[in-house]
Amino acid sequence: MIRKMGIAALLCVFACAGALAADFNGKWSAEFDTQIGVQKYTYEFHVDGTKLTGKAVSERGSTDIQEGTIAGDTISFVEVINFQGNDLRISYTGKMEVDQIKFTRKVADFATEELTAKRVK
């Protein structure tokens, strides 16, 4: 009996934690200054459990999000763009705060930028 109650309590904890997970689904927009000028992005996120897919859309075009993960209110993914004939890896990590995500964006090994993406309503 005690074992069943313990299992039920544990399942309740997991269910509640899932209910409190941040909702990253949808479109998010950001405008931020970089070494090559102001960048305007729209991120289109699709979440399935802890897996994140979608697109990063900028004035240069659209790229698929790679290696996307969600853990509670934390998000991470990679955008790979072609820059002057070379693949450039851009890694994002972020944390949701109400209807915005505070990101750190690491461009290869030469730049780190902070930006805020806001939910498109």
Number of C-alpha atoms within 10 A of each C-alpha: 5 7 8 9 10 11 11 11 12 12 12 12 12 10 11 11 11 13 11 10 15 18 16 21 16 14 18 21 19 18 15 14 12 13 9 6 8 10 14 14 19 20 24 19 18 18 16 10 11 12 15 20 18 19 17 22 17 16 9 12 9 15 17 15 21 16 12 21 19 22 14 16 16 18 22 21 20 21 21 18 18 11 10 7 7 9 12 15 16 17 20 19 19 21 19 19 13 11 14 18 23 17 20 17 20 17 17 13 9 6 11 15 14 15 16 19 21 20 18 14 7
